[in-house]
């Protein structure tokens, strides 16, 4: 049998309105009434109705998270960082997968808004429309940012990370350095391409034909990497824009019997567990992935709590980790 607010009020000897205020944590009730209501609720095993409570308080204690691809371990680590922060404040995270599709992302955001989430963290899909980010509860963009979308955003120094990757390869003596990337419509990828170009242009070595653009999946990374490695004048080194592109490059190298690091030096953007398990372990640009989620959570909680002011762009540092996947040409 379901225990109701009326049952708790009767047991506590107070009015139903008083019991509702105490259990719903709104309005005034005396300290004595609060003690009696909470004691009766515990004794009877009362469970609050979250939906009814939300209608009164206009808060659901839920946060929406929309990611690009739930198969990507990068987003799993981001989600963990976000959850660690918001769950300590009593929030539950509702996850939606956009599959890197702006229309699917838009529908996911509408669905979360219809469920009255208190805020959202969104990883914008390539080609996402600015208008989708303008209405509704507080919103923080994560990893990427849509031009003209006036919300907080938490990202890394993508261009600087790409520069450090290319500079490492240049220092080893490589002059033909290719890049495997996903869509430049993704702001983080566009920034990494810009960093790659900047580092090579500074040495007079930029060759636009060595930039191979694929889609967002591991299979797309394979196709894009194969396009570089199957050339007669293939590059002696490759920089990959994310872990899916790195995975694709490794598959293409194995398929074409290109040995790493003897035949090809490889630096990947993203440091995940598997990058130390392959042979040789991969040299990478490491992102503070958990911190990205945590900072996004902190920004969102601040906005939910009433923080005003112009949108903030938070950038976290990357780090080059040298392992065994790079040698001299």
Buried (B, 14 or more C-beta within 10 A) or exposed (E): EEBBBEBBBBBBEBEBEBBBBBBBEEEEBEEEBBEBBBEBBEEBEBEEBEEEBBEEEEBBBBBBBBBBBBEBBBBBBBBBBBBEBBEEEEBEBBBBBBBBBBEBBBBBBEBBBEEBBBBBBBBBBBBBBEEBBEEBBBBBBBBBBBEEBEBBBBBBBBBBBBBBBBBBBBEBEBBBBBBBBBBBBBBBBBBBBBBBBBBBEEEEBBEEEBBBBBBBBBBBBBBBBBBBBEEEEBBBBBBBBBBBBBBBBBBBBEEBEBEBBEBBBBBBBBBBEBBBEBEBBBBBBBBBBBBBBBBBBBBBBBBBEEEEEEBBEBEBEBEBBEBBBBBEB
